[in-house]
Amino acid sequence: MHKRILILAPFYPPNLGGAETFAEGLAHYLAKDHDVVVLAFKSFDGEGIGYEIFRDDLRVIRIDWAFKRGKAWSGIGIKNAFRIIPKMLLNAWELQKEREFDIVLCNGLCSACIGAILKVFFKVRVGCILLALYGFTAKFSILGTLAGGVLKRMDKIYLEGEGGVEDILPLGVDLYKMEMFQHWVDQRFFKPESHGGYFMFGNVDRELMHKIKKSVRNDRKIKVLFVGRPLYEKGIDVVRKVEQRLKGEIDFEYIEDVPHEELARHYQMADVLIVPSLYAEGFVRVVAEGASCGCAVIVSDRGSLPEMVKGFGIVFDPSDYHHLLYLIEELNKNRVMLINHQNLALEYARKNFTEKNAEIFSGICS
């Protein structure tokens, strides 16, 4: 049944990041069958205020930020959360009165606070999508008490895997409201290069592996890719230390402000993608993107990262950069092992990071 849906997304393209990309992908997916409006803050460069018509059933409304943003974005914080919630609430309230939405989908806890208020006054169905781990515990805390009160008022709570479920269990939220989801990427664009490369599929016998090993050029430098903000907690210093130790033996590339539509090319040119986060990450979109392009994927053992790469990725302890150094050196020396990890990632991605994963969000519309 055709529904009117309001998506509250503080972070939205052209700003760059996993939350932004996810919000845009969700909006476009739901707009195939429903009338969708996205309420978002304007881009960090000041562009994009007002209506942007993508198609008749999807439009984005942007509002000014309530505080100054830094280039290396590291989150909203409690203080700024209490600045943006009233501002977004006022705009969402007016939109709800005007459009009479059937459903409100909230990206993040700040948006969920607004959704909970709209539910009380307008009797709409409200869903919350959590794209981070908050580290809630059973012990009393102001944030935990507020978050629990808000989440208990949601009709649906969408969480990134088992780690996301475990994160909010201490808040006493009903299990029947929780839905685990997996990220997806547009695999028409996020795919290996159409020519060259070393990719192979299916079972490989020893004789074939021997031939491949002979054909691989071990004198070719492998390329290691880091995609993310240049923040300490993202683990960029760990990668820098490894690069210094290898002294030009391996090529390293660091990507920060690359438009999403250009990212695929960087993944395609890389052999290895590293996600060395030092804190408890939720599911990270770059893992799905890199794997879909055929990168071997190495992640830290923090948060949901090990769960996300289970079955195809390599996990390391970022507290000692020597562990990462050893892994990269081994992949550089043993190109057959590198190829195997690339194929594992690609085969897993083709089965598990498809747009079919977005179907779970249609459930709240039924």
LUMLOSE-536181 format. One record per residue (C-alpha): residue number from 1; x, y, z. Coordinates in nm, 3 decimals. Each point is the difference from the previous one (the first is absolute). Last residue first. Example, Ala and Ser with C-alpha at 12.3 -4.5 7.8 and 13.67 -1.06 7.14 Angstrom:
2
R  nr       x       y       z
R   2   1.367  -0.106   0.714
R   1  -0.137  -0.344   0.066
This chain:
366
R  nr       x       y       z
R 366   0.255  -0.283   0.576
R 365   0.229   0.304  -0.004
R 364   0.203  -0.108   0.304
R 363   0.097  -0.314  -0.187
R 362   0.141   0.193  -0.298
R 361   0.315   0.057   0.202
R 360   0.088  -0.370  -0.017
R 359   0.009   0.022  -0.379
R 358   0.325   0.197   0.014
R 357   0.207  -0.318   0.026
R 356  -0.115  -0.096  -0.351
R 355   0.217   0.289  -0.116
R 354   0.298  -0.236   0.010
R 353   0.277  -0.027   0.262
R 352  -0.036  -0.372   0.087
R 351   0.040  -0.219  -0.307
R 350   0.219   0.215  -0.220
R 349   0.187   0.122   0.306
R 348   0.091  -0.353   0.114
R 347   0.135  -0.089  -0.344
R 346   0.203   0.320  -0.014
R 345   0.147  -0.033   0.348
R 344   0.098  -0.364  -0.045
R 343   0.147   0.083  -0.340
R 342   0.217   0.278   0.141
R 341   0.111  -0.222   0.288
R 340   0.100  -0.275  -0.244
R 339   0.188   0.244  -0.219
R 338   0.201   0.127   0.295
R 337   0.084  -0.356   0.104
R 336   0.118  -0.065  -0.355
R 335   0.205   0.320   0.018
R 334   0.204  -0.126   0.293
R 333   0.271   0.255   0.067
R 332  -0.224   0.308  -0.009
R 331  -0.278  -0.174   0.193
R 330   0.255  -0.103   0.264
R 329   0.143   0.353   0.025
R 328  -0.349   0.141   0.041
R 327  -0.082  -0.241   0.281
R 326   0.331   0.058   0.182
R 325  -0.038   0.378  -0.006
R 324  -0.357  -0.030   0.130
R 323   0.125  -0.198   0.300
R 322   0.295   0.236   0.044
R 321  -0.248   0.287   0.042
R 320  -0.073  -0.113   0.354
R 319  -0.323   0.137   0.154
R 318  -0.166  -0.057  -0.337
R 317  -0.064  -0.371   0.070
R 316  -0.067  -0.176  -0.330
R 315  -0.287  -0.157  -0.196
R 314   0.020  -0.136  -0.356
R 313  -0.311  -0.019  -0.217
R 312  -0.207  -0.268  -0.178
R 311  -0.214  -0.214   0.228
R 310  -0.061   0.253   0.274
R 309   0.063   0.343  -0.147
R 308  -0.299   0.177   0.161
R 307   0.024  -0.186   0.330
R 306   0.366   0.100   0.040
R 305  -0.092   0.364  -0.071
R 304  -0.288   0.017   0.247
R 303   0.194   0.173   0.278
R 302   0.378  -0.021  -0.011
R 301   0.218  -0.284  -0.130
R 300   0.155   0.214  -0.273
R 299  -0.071  -0.065  -0.366
R 298   0.189  -0.142  -0.299
R 297  -0.187  -0.046  -0.329
R 296   0.140  -0.152  -0.321
R 295  -0.144   0.224  -0.267
R 294  -0.229  -0.140  -0.270
R 293  -0.218   0.301  -0.081
R 292  -0.293  -0.140   0.200
R 291   0.239  -0.054   0.292
R 290   0.101   0.366  -0.010
R 289  -0.359   0.125  -0.004
R 288  -0.124  -0.234   0.274
R 287   0.298   0.086   0.222
R 286  -0.037   0.370  -0.084
R 285  -0.350  -0.017   0.144
R 284   0.117  -0.057   0.357
R 283  -0.220  -0.196   0.240
R 282   0.016   0.155   0.344
R 281   0.338   0.105   0.127
R 280   0.123  -0.058   0.353
R 279   0.314   0.213   0.013
R 278   0.353  -0.021  -0.141
R 277  -0.106  -0.042  -0.362
R 276   0.250  -0.168  -0.234
R 275  -0.218  -0.042  -0.314
R 274   0.255  -0.108  -0.264
R 273  -0.081  -0.077  -0.364
R 272   0.249  -0.212  -0.195
R 271   0.072  -0.035  -0.371
R 270  -0.103   0.348  -0.105
R 269  -0.073   0.127  -0.352
R 268  -0.360  -0.121   0.008
R 267  -0.055   0.158   0.341
R 266   0.119   0.335  -0.131
R 265  -0.222  -0.028  -0.308
R 264  -0.303  -0.081   0.213
R 263   0.045   0.317   0.203
R 262  -0.084   0.235  -0.286
R 261  -0.381  -0.009   0.045
R 260   0.048   0.058   0.371
R 259   0.178   0.329  -0.050
R 258   0.355  -0.019   0.141
R 257   0.066   0.202   0.314
R 256   0.202  -0.245   0.208
R 255   0.210  -0.256  -0.184
R 254   0.346  -0.111   0.112
R 253   0.208  -0.207  -0.244
R 252   0.294  -0.223   0.090
R 251   0.241  -0.160  -0.247
R 250   0.219  -0.282   0.133
R 249   0.377  -0.036   0.022
R 248   0.031   0.376   0.044
R 247   0.151  -0.003   0.346
R 246  -0.193  -0.293   0.152
R 245   0.050   0.134   0.351
R 244  -0.136   0.344  -0.087
R 243  -0.311  -0.149  -0.161
R 242  -0.066  -0.212   0.309
R 241   0.024   0.309   0.220
R 240  -0.238   0.190  -0.229
R 239  -0.253  -0.283   0.017
R 238  -0.008   0.011   0.380
R 237  -0.024   0.380  -0.009
R 236  -0.312  -0.027  -0.219
R 235  -0.177  -0.202   0.268
R 234  -0.345   0.159  -0.029
R 233   0.040   0.116   0.361
R 232   0.292   0.221  -0.105
R 231  -0.206   0.179  -0.262
R 230   0.086   0.041  -0.368
R 229  -0.359  -0.071  -0.112
R 228  -0.047  -0.316  -0.199
R 227   0.124  -0.231  -0.275
R 226   0.340  -0.168   0.043
R 225   0.130  -0.192  -0.302
R 224   0.300  -0.233  -0.040
R 223   0.152  -0.043  -0.346
R 222   0.220  -0.297  -0.087
R 221   0.331   0.069  -0.163
R 220   0.070  -0.222  -0.301
R 219   0.323  -0.197   0.045
R 218  -0.201  -0.309   0.098
R 217  -0.147  -0.016  -0.347
R 216  -0.264  -0.272   0.009
R 215   0.035  -0.257  -0.278
R 214   0.193  -0.257   0.202
R 213  -0.251   0.012   0.285
R 212  -0.284  -0.039  -0.247
R 211   0.155  -0.315  -0.141
R 210   0.047  -0.147   0.347
R 209  -0.358   0.087   0.093
R 208  -0.116  -0.183  -0.312
R 207   0.192  -0.309   0.101
R 206  -0.128   0.019   0.358
R 205  -0.367   0.002  -0.095
R 204  -0.220   0.312   0.008
R 203  -0.365  -0.028   0.102
R 202  -0.222   0.277  -0.127
R 201   0.102   0.343  -0.123
R 200   0.306   0.184  -0.128
R 199   0.121   0.357   0.022
R 198   0.357   0.093  -0.094
R 197  -0.048   0.339  -0.156
R 196  -0.032   0.099  -0.364
R 195  -0.326   0.128  -0.144
R 194  -0.343   0.093   0.132
R 193   0.146   0.155   0.312
R 192  -0.155  -0.145   0.312
R 191  -0.348   0.109   0.110
R 190  -0.154   0.293   0.183
R 189  -0.176   0.165  -0.294
R 188  -0.273  -0.245  -0.099
R 187   0.046  -0.144   0.346
R 186  -0.194   0.284   0.159
R 185   0.084  -0.065   0.362
R 184  -0.183  -0.169   0.286
R 183   0.015   0.014   0.376
R 182  -0.136  -0.281   0.216
R 181  -0.304   0.022   0.222
R 180  -0.104  -0.125   0.342
R 179  -0.359   0.074   0.103
R 178  -0.100   0.085   0.356
R 177  -0.356   0.073   0.110
R 176  -0.062  -0.359   0.108
R 175   0.297   0.022   0.237
R 174  -0.172   0.255   0.222
R 173   0.237   0.274   0.116
R 172   0.135  -0.039   0.353
R 171   0.289   0.244  -0.039
R 170   0.259  -0.271   0.071
R 169  -0.094  -0.163  -0.335
R 168   0.109   0.308  -0.195
R 167   0.359  -0.096  -0.082
R 166  -0.070  -0.374  -0.025
R 165  -0.237   0.065  -0.292
R 164   0.254   0.219  -0.182
R 163   0.275  -0.258   0.046
R 162  -0.230  -0.270  -0.135
R 161  -0.036   0.176  -0.334
R 160  -0.038   0.367  -0.084
R 159  -0.330   0.090   0.164
R 158  -0.343   0.110  -0.121
R 157  -0.242   0.095   0.277
R 156  -0.370  -0.025  -0.080
R 155  -0.314   0.149   0.156
R 154   0.212   0.239   0.205
R 153  -0.119   0.118   0.341
R 152   0.237  -0.231   0.188
R 151   0.284   0.159  -0.195
R 150  -0.066   0.347   0.145
R 149  -0.022  -0.104   0.365
R 148   0.304  -0.224  -0.036
R 147   0.203   0.278  -0.159
R 146  -0.089   0.244   0.277
R 145   0.086  -0.249   0.275
R 144   0.320  -0.105  -0.174
R 143   0.112   0.359  -0.050
R 142  -0.068   0.090   0.364
R 141   0.175  -0.308   0.129
R 140  -0.110  -0.283   0.227
R 139   0.196  -0.323  -0.034
R 138  -0.136  -0.262  -0.240
R 137   0.253   0.111  -0.259
R 136  -0.019   0.191  -0.327
R 135   0.315   0.002  -0.214
R 134  -0.135   0.230  -0.269
R 133   0.060  -0.208  -0.312
R 132  -0.080   0.180  -0.322
R 131  -0.237  -0.005  -0.298
R 130  -0.327  -0.026   0.192
R 129  -0.313   0.012  -0.216
R 128  -0.317   0.107   0.181
R 127  -0.354  -0.067  -0.118
R 126  -0.312   0.203   0.067
R 125  -0.364  -0.064  -0.089
R 124  -0.197   0.326   0.019
R 123  -0.242   0.091   0.282
R 122   0.042   0.376  -0.058
R 121   0.071   0.134   0.350
R 120   0.162  -0.299   0.170
R 119   0.162  -0.136  -0.316
R 118   0.145   0.338  -0.089
R 117   0.170   0.015   0.342
R 116   0.154  -0.346  -0.041
R 115   0.119   0.091  -0.351
R 114   0.182   0.305   0.130
R 113   0.188  -0.202   0.261
R 112   0.066  -0.262  -0.271
R 111   0.171   0.267  -0.212
R 110   0.252   0.059   0.277
R 109   0.039  -0.375   0.050
R 108   0.100  -0.080  -0.357
R 107  -0.170  -0.003  -0.340
R 106  -0.372   0.037   0.070
R 105  -0.271  -0.140  -0.226
R 104  -0.339   0.171   0.030
R 103  -0.304  -0.178  -0.144
R 102  -0.348   0.100  -0.111
R 101   0.094   0.358  -0.081
R 100  -0.266   0.270   0.033
R  99   0.156   0.234  -0.261
R  98  -0.052   0.348   0.149
R  97  -0.033  -0.080   0.370
R  96   0.285  -0.250  -0.028
R  95   0.216   0.250  -0.183
R  94  -0.057   0.265   0.265
R  93   0.092  -0.243   0.278
R  92   0.309  -0.119  -0.189
R  91   0.122   0.360  -0.030
R  90  -0.048   0.073   0.370
R  89   0.146  -0.336   0.098
R  88   0.312   0.059  -0.212
R  87   0.080   0.320   0.186
R  86  -0.095  -0.137   0.342
R  85   0.222  -0.309  -0.053
R  84   0.296   0.193  -0.144
R  83   0.101   0.191   0.310
R  82  -0.051  -0.277   0.256
R  81   0.213  -0.225  -0.219
R  80   0.270   0.270  -0.003
R  79   0.063  -0.040   0.371
R  78  -0.020  -0.380  -0.004
R  77   0.250  -0.046  -0.283
R  76  -0.063   0.034  -0.373
R  75   0.254  -0.229  -0.157
R  74   0.367  -0.002  -0.101
R  73   0.002   0.205  -0.319
R  72   0.348   0.092  -0.119
R  71  -0.101   0.324  -0.170
R  70  -0.146   0.152   0.316
R  69  -0.361   0.105   0.030
R  68  -0.132   0.317   0.166
R  67  -0.339  -0.027   0.169
R  66  -0.374  -0.006  -0.070
R  65   0.041  -0.131  -0.353
R  64  -0.224   0.160  -0.261
R  63  -0.291  -0.194  -0.148
R  62  -0.033  -0.222  -0.306
R  61  -0.310  -0.150  -0.161
R  60   0.059  -0.300  -0.226
R  59  -0.245  -0.130  -0.255
R  58  -0.113  -0.342  -0.115
R  57  -0.327  -0.097  -0.172
R  56   0.020   0.230  -0.303
R  55   0.365  -0.073  -0.058
R  54   0.328   0.143   0.127
R  53  -0.155   0.339   0.082
R  52   0.222   0.198   0.233
R  51  -0.198   0.237   0.219
R  50   0.166   0.260   0.219
R  49   0.364   0.044   0.091
R  48   0.247  -0.207  -0.202
R  47   0.336   0.162   0.051
R  46   0.153   0.137   0.318
R  45   0.325  -0.195  -0.022
R  44  -0.103  -0.220   0.295
R  43  -0.312  -0.111  -0.184
R  42  -0.337   0.106   0.133
R  41  -0.172  -0.182   0.284
R  40  -0.245  -0.266  -0.103
R  39  -0.374  -0.059  -0.035
R  38  -0.058  -0.268  -0.263
R  37  -0.341  -0.029  -0.167
R  36  -0.118  -0.329  -0.148
R  35  -0.320  -0.090  -0.188
R  34   0.010  -0.379  -0.024
R  33   0.075  -0.291  -0.232
R  32   0.336   0.080  -0.165
R  31   0.049   0.280   0.253
R  30   0.086  -0.260   0.264
R  29   0.320  -0.097  -0.182
R  28   0.101   0.357  -0.076
R  27  -0.042   0.105   0.362
R  26   0.188  -0.302   0.132
R  25   0.294   0.059  -0.233
R  24   0.014   0.367   0.097
R  23  -0.006  -0.078   0.371
R  22   0.268  -0.269  -0.038
R  21   0.231   0.232  -0.190
R  20  -0.033   0.272   0.263
R  19   0.054  -0.239   0.289
R  18   0.309  -0.145  -0.171
R  17   0.162   0.335  -0.067
R  16   0.016   0.296  -0.235
R  15  -0.225   0.306   0.012
R  14  -0.166   0.037  -0.341
R  13  -0.176  -0.196   0.138
R  12  -0.191  -0.044   0.329
R  11   0.075   0.015   0.373
R  10  -0.281   0.134   0.221
R   9  -0.233  -0.262  -0.152
R   8  -0.368   0.009   0.092
R   7  -0.183  -0.202  -0.265
R   6  -0.366   0.088  -0.051
R   5  -0.210  -0.263  -0.176
R   4  -0.337   0.031  -0.177
R   3  -0.121  -0.351  -0.079
R   2  -0.106  -0.199  -0.307
R   1  -0.132  -0.344   0.097
